[in-house]
Amino acid sequence: MNYMMRFFAAILFFGFILTNISCTKETGPKEVCFYFSKSSVKVGEAVYMFNCSKNFHNQLWILPDGSQQNTRHATFTPSGTGDYHVWLRIGDYNLVDTIGKSQSFTVTP
């Protein structure tokens, strides 16, 4: 009985270690990618930005009004017409080693 308990404890331990390593390990170079929820935006309509980046631990959205969000995906509601620019920066946990990408969308009345 004691042998079986040690066996199961060892399996659980190694399973835990493998799960933690595989969930936090970067598997290649960082790739920044995001897209907007709509191609045509009207004043007052929320626009969602979806993060499709790869091999990163943390992200920072810099929205057209200068505000920032550190969520996986972001949202913004424009208050006027014109071109709006969005930045997404991705990197390590502290955002020290980052890369970024900027895209814009146009808002019509």
Secondary structure, DSSP 8 states (H G I E B T S, - for coil): -HHHHHHHHHHHHHHHHHHHHHHH---S--B--EEES-SSEETT--EEEEE--BS-SEEEEE-TTS-EE-SSSEEE---SSEEEEEEEEEESTTSSSEEEEEEEEEEE-
